[in-house]
Amino acid sequence: MSWFKRNKAGIRTATEHKKEAPDGMWEKCPNCKKPLLNIEQIENDYVCQYCDYHIRIGSAAYFSILFDDNKFTELFPNMSSVDPLHFVDTKPYAERLKASQAKTGLRDAIRCAYGKTNGQNIVIACMDFTFIGGSMGSVVGEKIARSIDYCIEHKVPFMLISKSGGARMMEAAYSLMQMAKTSAKLALLREERLPYICLLTDPTTGGVTASYAMLGDINIAEPGALIGFAGPRVIKETIKKDLPKGFQTSEFLLEHGFLDFIVDRRKLKEKVSLFLKLVK
């Protein structure tokens, strides 16, 4: 005689009594694959509580982390790219711009804002990778240039958070010109003896790395970020050699003198405000 007998009908729960987690309540860590509750991610500055992996975030999240009480004034919010070359690849560039704007709610791949971090005035420009891979087009370069002009006019420090796949090929030479333009503007900022902080995040590559992302008075990066000009696969195929372990990570760059230090995102605001106090 069996002690237990399975009910063939099984256990049935009425649809109205079923409980499911709301969409977007949980996410999986890209590194350790453990489930993360959204509210806990926000409280932990989007760093995995299990493995300390720094999850990719955009300008809205960085502004909330760095600006006091998430209060800031956005600069040049209505600037949008145009299609001067009438470029077409798998789809027309004009259509790609409209699709990215609709999907992300952004005008382009960078947002700039003025506010305070621990009571100190600062202008922060932050790139968004979700907008065409954070690519550097004419609007990105122009907003950085205008932000620097704003810093010079109002005598405030400048911080730039890089997250990019490089130059925007759909704008060709218009995009490449931004490398020289932003570098020249940063030279003017230096002449005014105003601090420039570079934060390199995952990933920072291409023409962005070759210009404004590496020109800071202090260059810092998040742990484990991919930072370089060409990608590892392209380099390996070019030189026909295996690359060193950890090549193009922020830890590798720190070891070889390209960075001043690596900062945990949960201590970013504290480190930035400390640097600003030291250079006053």
ROBA-139061 format. One record per residue (C-alpha): x, y, z. Coordinates in steps of 0.05 Angstrom, whole numbers, padded with zeros to 5 digits, always signed. Layout:
BEGIN
XYZ...
This chain:
BEGIN
+00000+00000+00000+00030+00067-00020+00033+00123+00031+00023+00177-00021-00024+00179-00079-00018+00231-00134-00081+00265-00155-00084+00255-00230-00116+00322-00239-00055+00355-00207-00056+00421-00170-00093+00475-00207-00093+00548-00190-00145+00595-00217-00115+00647-00265-00137+00705-00222-00099+00676-00163-00032+00666-00199+00024+00713-00178+00079+00733-00226+00136+00782-00220+00122+00847-00258+00161+00858-00322+00228+00891-00309+00228+00875-00235+00286+00826-00242+00347+00824-00286+00404+00774-00293+00476+00795-00280+00514+00789-00347+00574+00762-00310+00552+00713-00255+00482+00702-00283+00449+00710-00215+00381+00746-00210+00383+00818-00189+00324+00858-00162+00318+00925-00197+00309+00965-00133+00372+00933-00105+00410+00950-00168+00392+01023-00161+00411+01024-00087+00478+00991-00105+00492+01038-00164+00481+00983-00214+00538+00940-00188+00524+00866-00179+00520+00850-00105+00547+00780-00116+00607+00790-00163+00617+00866-00164+00606+00868-00240+00592+00938-00264+00529+00934-00306+00526+00981-00366+00484+01042-00352+00467+01107-00388+00468+01181-00374+00404+01181-00332+00435+01132-00283+00503+01167-00280+00469+01234-00268+00429+01204-00211+00493+01177-00180+00536+01240-00188+00489+01300-00182+00465+01319-00112+00392+01295-00104+00392+01281-00179+00382+01356-00192+00414+01385-00254+00402+01431-00313+00410+01396-00380+00450+01436-00431+00434+01438-00505+00379+01385-00500+00348+01395-00568+00408+01383-00613+00399+01327-00663+00442+01298-00719+00423+01308-00792+00442+01267-00853+00488+01311-00894+00514+01254-00937+00447+01219-00948+00482+01157-00924+00452+01088-00935+00478+01021-00910+00426+00968-00890+00378+01026-00881+00381+01102-00892+00417+01139-00837+00358+01187-00829+00313+01127-00813+00365+01099-00765+00367+01165-00727+00291+01167-00720+00288+01095-00697+00343+01106-00645+00309+01169-00619+00242+01132-00613+00273+01071-00579+00317+01107-00529+00281+01173-00517+00347+01208-00530+00364+01261-00583+00434+01234-00594+00490+01193-00562+00509+01244-00508+00475+01286-00455+00507+01345-00420+00485+01376-00354+00504+01427-00301+00495+01414-00227+00530+01401-00161+00567+01340-00135+00575+01341-00060+00561+01416-00063+00613+01432-00117+00593+01459-00185+00608+01415-00245+00588+01402-00317+00581+01329-00335+00576+01302-00406+00556+01229-00409+00552+01184-00471+00496+01134-00482+00515+01068-00514+00443+01051-00530+00441+01106-00583+00475+01076-00644+00529+01044-00602+00548+01110-00569+00580+01131-00634+00613+01199-00640+00578+01241-00692+00576+01316-00704+00526+01328-00649+00568+01291-00598+00629+01334-00615+00589+01398-00617+00556+01386-00549+00623+01371-00518+00652+01435-00549+00594+01477-00524+00598+01446-00455+00672+01466-00451+00653+01537-00472+00601+01537-00416+00654+01514-00366+00702+01569-00388+00647+01622-00384+00623+01600-00315+00690+01577-00288+00668+01506-00270+00703+01438-00277+00685+01390-00333+00675+01315-00329+00664+01269-00389+00638+01197-00383+00657+01157-00445+00620+01096-00469+00627+01088-00544+00640+01043-00603+00679+01099-00636+00667+01147-00694+00599+01146-00729+00614+01119-00798+00549+01146-00827+00577+01217-00820+00646+01200-00847+00693+01260-00844+00642+01301-00805+00651+01251-00749+00727+01247-00753+00731+01323-00749+00702+01320-00678+00767+01288-00653+00807+01350-00671+00752+01399-00650+00742+01370-00581+00817+01364-00569+00827+01437-00588+00770+01458-00541+00802+01418-00484+00867+01456-00495+00828+01521-00483+00799+01491-00419+00870+01475-00396+00893+01546-00410+00838+01570-00363+00865+01521-00311+00798+01487-00303+00798+01413-00284+00779+01360-00334+00760+01291-00309+00755+01231-00356+00716+01169-00336+00725+01111-00384+00670+01058-00380+00654+00994-00416+00666+00999-00475+00708+01059-00496+00738+01048-00564+00757+01079-00632+00762+01153-00644+00734+01170-00576+00793+01135-00542+00840+01169-00592+00815+01239-00573+00777+01267-00513+00771+01203-00472+00846+01201-00457+00861+01275-00449+00839+01285-00377+00878+01319-00322+00858+01254-00288+00839+01192-00326+00798+01140-00287+00760+01078-00307+00710+01029-00279+00733+00958-00263+00735+00909-00322+00719+00961-00375+00741+00948-00447+00784+01007-00469+00824+01012-00533+00827+01037-00604+00818+00976-00649+00785+00914-00621+00825+00855-00596+00804+00811-00654+00827+00862-00706+00894+00871-00670+00906+00797-00665+00891+00786-00738+00938+00844-00757+00999+00825-00715+00987+00750-00721+01003+00740-00647+00963+00721-00585+00948+00780-00541+00966+00784-00467+00915+00761-00416+00867+00817-00398+00889+00859-00457+00851+00925-00464+00817+00919-00396+00820+00977-00348+00865+00936-00303+00914+00924-00360+00916+00998-00377+00927+01018-00305+00986+00970-00300+01017+01001-00363+01008+01073-00342+00948+01095-00385+00903+01107-00325+00911+01143-00258+00866+01095-00220+00806+01049-00225+00745+01069-00185+00686+01028-00160+00622+01061-00183+00596+01061-00112+00654+01107-00092+00654+01149-00156+00620+01211-00128+00665+01211-00068+00728+01206-00111+00706+01260-00161+00689+01310-00106+00754+01295-00070+00794+01309-00133+00757+01375-00144+00773+01396-00073+00847+01380-00083+00854+01421-00146+00817+01483-00122
